[in-house]
Amino acid sequence: MRIGKVARDLGVSPTYIRKLADAGVIPYKVTPGGHRLFDLAEARAAFRRRRDLRVALELPLVGLEEDKVWDRLEAEAPPRHATKQAVDIARYAFTELVNNAIDHSGGTKVGIRWEARADLLRAEIGDDGIGAFERIRIERALPDHRSALAELSKGKVTTQPDRHSGEGLFFTSRAVDYFDLQANGLRWTVDNRRGDFALGSSSYAPGTLAIFEVDAATTRRLEDVFRPFTDQELGFSRSYVRVKLFEHGSSFVSRSEAKRLLAGLERFAEVELDFDKVESVGQGFADEVFRVWAKQHPEVRLIPTKMNDGVALMIGRAMAIRDERTQT
């Protein structure tokens, strides 16, 4: 029987059956023409036997070691159908997030849910601390939690600089296929499958809830994630900033908005400023970013991307004035 008929019989999509077959959960044969054929009785039996492995834990944060927790998850619910690359990414993301709960949350316990499915690796890590955005707001004297989220998205932001580089959440949000961070009434979602992000509200309290998903069949390597943001000496020298994260609207007019966007970017050698979904920028905003700040920090290369015609015009004017005054 062909894959479509098996999927209809089992009430799932052909894509899911294909993933189960690729993972060795459902047996099949290949015709000389390259088509998969399934024995329906065998497929039904294998589908009933399949088990998405799940683990739920609640652990005290005092004395907790994130690598030991990962070892326990691998023992109790091994990602046996996942590629090595998927397991590497999941291990990296999980240990980074649990370590954040241990070192930064100020909480007493962490709840963990882990799923090792045939098609997906998924984890939830929730602590009972003060919340990631509140922690950053306090430490950096920021006006609100949204500002803290925006700062976090730049990378190299940590409340314990002597012990942490501030790179963990930045790279975790890019390494996994789906990332969801909730704290202090805010929800930040990064969908790398679609190249999109979203901001919303969250009722999770107290503390921080982090969720990630990794395609069990991925062939993307961790080094492929790090490479675009590192230099030849393997330093974290390049950042990526979604401008839309920094305000509620879609227009950026003032110099104060520009200063909020630029705070801390002098830590990098190169910064991509993504203007996707930004409808317009004002003369003051463009001048502050691309003339005043750029002149003060010539060692940092600002790269504006995904601009509409109006935004490109305002930014181009500011850069032209900067270059003209530099030459004279």
TAJOZI-V581913 format. One record per residue. N is the residue number from 0. RES is the residue in one letter. PSI is psi in whole degrees, -180 to 180 (none if undefined). OMEGA is omega in whole degrees, 0 to 359 (NA if undefined). NEAR is the number of other C-alpha atoms within 8 Angstrom. Layout:
n=N res=RES psi=PSI omega=OMEGA near=NEAR
n=N res=RES psi=PSI omega=OMEGA near=NEAR
//
This chain:
n=0 res=M psi=140 omega=180 near=8
n=1 res=R psi=164 omega=189 near=9
n=2 res=I psi=-36 omega=181 near=12
n=3 res=G psi=-42 omega=180 near=8
n=4 res=K psi=-37 omega=177 near=8
n=5 res=V psi=-43 omega=180 near=14
n=6 res=A psi=-44 omega=179 near=12
n=7 res=R psi=-40 omega=180 near=9
n=8 res=D psi=-39 omega=183 near=6
n=9 res=L psi=-9 omega=177 near=7
n=10 res=G psi=29 omega=178 near=6
n=11 res=V psi=178 omega=182 near=8
n=12 res=S psi=153 omega=173 near=9
n=13 res=P psi=-33 omega=179 near=10
n=14 res=T psi=-42 omega=180 near=6
n=15 res=Y psi=-41 omega=177 near=9
n=16 res=I psi=-40 omega=180 near=13
n=17 res=R psi=-42 omega=179 near=9
n=18 res=K psi=-40 omega=178 near=10
n=19 res=L psi=-38 omega=178 near=12
n=20 res=A psi=-44 omega=179 near=11
n=21 res=D psi=-33 omega=181 near=7
n=22 res=A psi=-3 omega=179 near=10
n=23 res=G psi=10 omega=181 near=8
n=24 res=V psi=-41 omega=180 near=11
n=25 res=I psi=125 omega=181 near=12
n=26 res=P psi=154 omega=178 near=10
n=27 res=Y psi=167 omega=174 near=9
n=28 res=K psi=158 omega=180 near=7
n=29 res=V psi=129 omega=178 near=9
n=30 res=T psi=164 omega=176 near=8
n=31 res=P psi=-25 omega=178 near=5
n=32 res=G psi=2 omega=176 near=5
n=33 res=G psi=11 omega=180 near=6
n=34 res=H psi=145 omega=177 near=8
n=35 res=R psi=138 omega=175 near=10
n=36 res=L psi=138 omega=183 near=11
n=37 res=F psi=143 omega=168 near=13
n=38 res=D psi=119 omega=188 near=8
n=39 res=L psi=-40 omega=180 near=8
n=40 res=A psi=-43 omega=178 near=6
n=41 res=E psi=-41 omega=181 near=10
n=42 res=A psi=-42 omega=178 near=12
n=43 res=R psi=-44 omega=181 near=9
n=44 res=A psi=-44 omega=180 near=8
n=45 res=A psi=-37 omega=180 near=11
n=46 res=F psi=-38 omega=178 near=9
n=47 res=R psi=-34 omega=182 near=6
n=48 res=R psi=-23 omega=184 near=6
n=49 res=R psi=147 omega=181 near=7
n=50 res=R psi=117 omega=172 near=5
n=51 res=D psi=113 omega=186 near=8
n=52 res=L psi=133 omega=182 near=9
n=53 res=R psi=146 omega=176 near=9
n=54 res=V psi=136 omega=174 near=11
n=55 res=A psi=128 omega=183 near=8
n=56 res=L psi=151 omega=167 near=7
n=57 res=E psi=119 omega=189 near=8
n=58 res=L psi=145 omega=174 near=8
n=59 res=P psi=143 omega=182 near=9
n=60 res=L psi=-28 omega=181 near=11
n=61 res=V psi=123 omega=178 near=7
n=62 res=G psi=4 omega=182 near=5
n=63 res=L psi=141 omega=177 near=8
n=64 res=E psi=119 omega=188 near=7
n=65 res=E psi=-34 omega=180 near=9
n=66 res=D psi=-33 omega=178 near=7
n=67 res=K psi=-36 omega=177 near=7
n=68 res=V psi=-42 omega=178 near=8
n=69 res=W psi=-43 omega=178 near=11
n=70 res=D psi=-38 omega=179 near=8
n=71 res=R psi=-42 omega=179 near=8
n=72 res=L psi=-43 omega=179 near=11
n=73 res=E psi=-32 omega=180 near=9
n=74 res=A psi=-40 omega=185 near=7
n=75 res=E psi=-31 omega=180 near=7
n=76 res=A psi=73 omega=185 near=12
n=77 res=P psi=139 omega=177 near=9
n=78 res=P psi=65 omega=191 near=10
n=79 res=R psi=-20 omega=180 near=5
n=80 res=H psi=1 omega=185 near=10
n=81 res=A psi=154 omega=175 near=14
n=82 res=T psi=163 omega=176 near=10
n=83 res=K psi=-39 omega=180 near=6
n=84 res=Q psi=-41 omega=179 near=11
n=85 res=A psi=-42 omega=180 near=16
n=86 res=V psi=-41 omega=179 near=11
n=87 res=D psi=-45 omega=181 near=10
n=88 res=I psi=-44 omega=180 near=13
n=89 res=A psi=-42 omega=179 near=12
n=90 res=R psi=-45 omega=180 near=9
n=91 res=Y psi=-51 omega=183 near=9
n=92 res=A psi=-44 omega=183 near=12
n=93 res=F psi=-49 omega=183 near=10
n=94 res=T psi=-35 omega=176 near=11
n=95 res=E psi=-45 omega=184 near=11
n=96 res=L psi=-40 omega=177 near=12
n=97 res=V psi=-39 omega=177 near=10
n=98 res=N psi=-38 omega=176 near=10
n=99 res=N psi=-42 omega=178 near=9
n=100 res=A psi=-40 omega=181 near=15
n=101 res=I psi=-48 omega=190 near=12
n=102 res=D psi=-26 omega=190 near=7
n=103 res=H psi=-21 omega=192 near=10
n=104 res=S psi=-32 omega=186 near=16
n=105 res=G psi=14 omega=182 near=10
n=106 res=G psi=-174 omega=182 near=13
n=107 res=T psi=-21 omega=183 near=10
n=108 res=K psi=164 omega=178 near=11
n=109 res=V psi=136 omega=175 near=14
n=110 res=G psi=135 omega=185 near=12
n=111 res=I psi=133 omega=171 near=12
n=112 res=R psi=130 omega=183 near=11
n=113 res=W psi=133 omega=177 near=13
n=114 res=E psi=126 omega=174 near=13
n=115 res=A psi=90 omega=183 near=14
n=116 res=R psi=169 omega=180 near=12
n=117 res=A psi=-29 omega=184 near=12
n=118 res=D psi=-9 omega=191 near=12
n=119 res=L psi=143 omega=169 near=13
n=120 res=L psi=129 omega=186 near=16
n=121 res=R psi=140 omega=178 near=11
n=122 res=A psi=147 omega=171 near=12
n=123 res=E psi=130 omega=178 near=12
n=124 res=I psi=113 omega=182 near=13
n=125 res=G psi=126 omega=178 near=12
n=126 res=D psi=174 omega=182 near=15
n=127 res=D psi=32 omega=182 near=15
n=128 res=G psi=-154 omega=185 near=12
n=129 res=I psi=-9 omega=180 near=12
n=130 res=G psi=136 omega=185 near=13
n=131 res=A psi=-42 omega=184 near=12
n=132 res=F psi=-33 omega=176 near=12
n=133 res=E psi=-40 omega=179 near=11
n=134 res=R psi=-47 omega=180 near=12
n=135 res=I psi=-39 omega=179 near=14
n=136 res=R psi=-44 omega=181 near=14
n=137 res=I psi=-50 omega=185 near=8
n=138 res=E psi=-32 omega=183 near=7
n=139 res=R psi=7 omega=178 near=6
n=140 res=A psi=48 omega=181 near=7
n=141 res=L psi=156 omega=185 near=10
n=142 res=P psi=-28 omega=184 near=6
n=143 res=D psi=176 omega=183 near=7
n=144 res=H psi=-32 omega=178 near=12
n=145 res=R psi=-39 omega=176 near=9
n=146 res=S psi=-38 omega=178 near=11
n=147 res=A psi=-42 omega=178 near=13
n=148 res=L psi=-45 omega=180 near=10
n=149 res=A psi=-41 omega=178 near=10
n=150 res=E psi=-42 omega=180 near=9
n=151 res=L psi=-36 omega=184 near=12
n=152 res=S psi=-16 omega=181 near=8
n=153 res=K psi=-28 omega=186 near=12
n=154 res=G psi=164 omega=183 near=11
n=155 res=K psi=33 omega=177 near=10
n=156 res=V psi=119 omega=179 near=10
n=157 res=T psi=149 omega=176 near=9
n=158 res=T psi=-2 omega=177 near=8
n=159 res=Q psi=74 omega=186 near=7
n=160 res=P psi=-24 omega=179 near=8
n=161 res=D psi=-22 omega=185 near=4
n=162 res=R psi=-19 omega=185 near=5
n=163 res=H psi=149 omega=180 near=8
n=164 res=S psi=-16 omega=183 near=9
n=165 res=G psi=15 omega=184 near=11
n=166 res=E psi=-17 omega=191 near=10
n=167 res=G psi=-56 omega=182 near=9
n=168 res=L psi=-35 omega=179 near=11
n=169 res=F psi=-52 omega=183 near=13
n=170 res=F psi=-33 omega=177 near=10
n=171 res=T psi=-43 omega=182 near=12
n=172 res=S psi=-18 omega=179 near=10
n=173 res=R psi=-23 omega=183 near=10
n=174 res=A psi=-39 omega=185 near=10
n=175 res=V psi=169 omega=178 near=14
n=176 res=D psi=-31 omega=180 near=12
n=177 res=Y psi=134 omega=183 near=14
n=178 res=F psi=136 omega=183 near=14
n=179 res=D psi=120 omega=180 near=12
n=180 res=L psi=123 omega=183 near=11
n=181 res=Q psi=132 omega=178 near=13
n=182 res=A psi=149 omega=171 near=16
n=183 res=N psi=39 omega=176 near=15
n=184 res=G psi=-3 omega=181 near=10
n=185 res=L psi=152 omega=176 near=12
n=186 res=R psi=123 omega=179 near=12
n=187 res=W psi=118 omega=182 near=12
n=188 res=T psi=131 omega=177 near=11
n=189 res=V psi=117 omega=179 near=13
n=190 res=D psi=96 omega=182 near=11
n=191 res=N psi=-15 omega=176 near=10
n=192 res=R psi=-33 omega=181 near=7
n=193 res=R psi=-3 omega=182 near=5
n=194 res=G psi=39 omega=186 near=7
n=195 res=D psi=166 omega=176 near=8
n=196 res=F psi=164 omega=178 near=8
n=197 res=A psi=149 omega=174 near=7
n=198 res=L psi=138 omega=179 near=9
n=199 res=G psi=-168 omega=180 near=7
n=200 res=S psi=157 omega=180 near=7
n=201 res=S psi=143 omega=178 near=10
n=202 res=S psi=5 omega=182 near=5
n=203 res=Y psi=126 omega=180 near=11
n=204 res=A psi=150 omega=350 near=9
n=205 res=P psi=175 omega=172 near=11
n=206 res=G psi=-154 omega=187 near=16
n=207 res=T psi=138 omega=174 near=18
n=208 res=L psi=124 omega=177 near=13
n=209 res=A psi=133 omega=181 near=12
n=210 res=I psi=138 omega=173 near=12
n=211 res=F psi=156 omega=176 near=13
n=212 res=E psi=142 omega=178 near=13
n=213 res=V psi=129 omega=176 near=14
n=214 res=D psi=123 omega=184 near=10
n=215 res=A psi=-18 omega=182 near=14
n=216 res=A psi=8 omega=185 near=9
n=217 res=T psi=147 omega=174 near=9
n=218 res=T psi=7 omega=179 near=7
n=219 res=R psi=133 omega=183 near=7
n=220 res=R psi=154 omega=179 near=9
n=221 res=L psi=-38 omega=180 near=10
n=222 res=E psi=-27 omega=176 near=6
n=223 res=D psi=-29 omega=178 near=8
n=224 res=V psi=-42 omega=184 near=10
n=225 res=F psi=-34 omega=191 near=9
n=226 res=R psi=-45 omega=182 near=8
n=227 res=P psi=-16 omega=185 near=7
n=228 res=F psi=7 omega=183 near=9
n=229 res=T psi=156 omega=179 near=12
n=230 res=D psi=-173 omega=183 near=10
n=231 res=Q psi=-24 omega=177 near=5
n=232 res=E psi=10 omega=178 near=5
n=233 res=L psi=22 omega=175 near=6
n=234 res=G psi=152 omega=179 near=7
n=235 res=F psi=88 omega=190 near=9
n=236 res=S psi=-7 omega=185 near=11
n=237 res=R psi=133 omega=179 near=13
n=238 res=S psi=163 omega=179 near=12
n=239 res=Y psi=124 omega=186 near=9
n=240 res=V psi=123 omega=173 near=10
n=241 res=R psi=109 omega=184 near=10
n=242 res=V psi=-35 omega=184 near=11
n=243 res=K psi=-20 omega=179 near=12
n=244 res=L psi=-21 omega=194 near=8
n=245 res=F psi=-9 omega=177 near=12
n=246 res=E psi=163 omega=180 near=8
n=247 res=H psi=-32 omega=183 near=6
n=248 res=G psi=-165 omega=181 near=6
n=249 res=S psi=10 omega=178 near=10
n=250 res=S psi=140 omega=181 near=9
n=251 res=F psi=113 omega=191 near=13
n=252 res=V psi=-43 omega=194 near=11
n=253 res=S psi=163 omega=175 near=9
n=254 res=R psi=-30 omega=179 near=9
n=255 res=S psi=-37 omega=175 near=7
n=256 res=E psi=-40 omega=179 near=12
n=257 res=A psi=-41 omega=182 near=13
n=258 res=K psi=-36 omega=176 near=10
n=259 res=R psi=-41 omega=179 near=8
n=260 res=L psi=-40 omega=189 near=8
n=261 res=L psi=-15 omega=185 near=8
n=262 res=A psi=122 omega=176 near=7
n=263 res=G psi=-7 omega=183 near=5
n=264 res=L psi=-12 omega=176 near=8
n=265 res=E psi=-9 omega=178 near=8
n=266 res=R psi=-12 omega=186 near=7
n=267 res=F psi=160 omega=175 near=11
n=268 res=A psi=-25 omega=183 near=10
n=269 res=E psi=136 omega=182 near=11
n=270 res=V psi=123 omega=173 near=14
n=271 res=E psi=123 omega=178 near=12
n=272 res=L psi=110 omega=185 near=12
n=273 res=D psi=114 omega=182 near=12
n=274 res=F psi=21 omega=178 near=12
n=275 res=D psi=134 omega=180 near=10
n=276 res=K psi=7 omega=173 near=6
n=277 res=V psi=119 omega=186 near=14
n=278 res=E psi=-37 omega=183 near=9
n=279 res=S psi=155 omega=173 near=10
n=280 res=V psi=148 omega=181 near=13
n=281 res=G psi=168 omega=180 near=11
n=282 res=Q psi=-41 omega=181 near=9
n=283 res=G psi=-43 omega=179 near=9
n=284 res=F psi=-51 omega=182 near=15
n=285 res=A psi=-41 omega=181 near=14
n=286 res=D psi=-41 omega=181 near=12
n=287 res=E psi=-40 omega=183 near=12
n=288 res=V psi=-55 omega=194 near=12
n=289 res=F psi=-4 omega=172 near=14
n=290 res=R psi=-59 omega=186 near=13
n=291 res=V psi=-57 omega=183 near=10
n=292 res=W psi=-42 omega=181 near=9
n=293 res=A psi=-36 omega=178 near=12
n=294 res=K psi=-35 omega=179 near=9
n=295 res=Q psi=-24 omega=183 near=6
n=296 res=H psi=66 omega=182 near=8
n=297 res=P psi=-16 omega=179 near=7
n=298 res=E psi=-11 omega=181 near=5
n=299 res=V psi=125 omega=178 near=11
n=300 res=R psi=119 omega=177 near=9
n=301 res=L psi=127 omega=182 near=10
n=302 res=I psi=101 omega=177 near=8
n=303 res=P psi=135 omega=180 near=9
n=304 res=T psi=164 omega=175 near=9
n=305 res=K psi=46 omega=180 near=7
n=306 res=M psi=141 omega=168 near=12
n=307 res=N psi=176 omega=187 near=8
n=308 res=D psi=-40 omega=181 near=6
n=309 res=G psi=-43 omega=178 near=10
n=310 res=V psi=-43 omega=180 near=12
n=311 res=A psi=-37 omega=179 near=9
n=312 res=L psi=-47 omega=182 near=8
n=313 res=M psi=-41 omega=179 near=12
n=314 res=I psi=-40 omega=178 near=11
n=315 res=G psi=-39 omega=179 near=8
n=316 res=R psi=-45 omega=181 near=8
n=317 res=A psi=-41 omega=180 near=13
n=318 res=M psi=-36 omega=179 near=11
n=319 res=A psi=-42 omega=178 near=8
n=320 res=I psi=-42 omega=177 near=9
n=321 res=R psi=-49 omega=182 near=12
n=322 res=D psi=-37 omega=181 near=8
n=323 res=E psi=-44 omega=182 near=8
n=324 res=R psi=-31 omega=177 near=7
n=325 res=T psi=-42 omega=182 near=6
n=326 res=Q psi=-32 omega=181 near=5
n=327 res=T psi=none omega=NA near=4
//
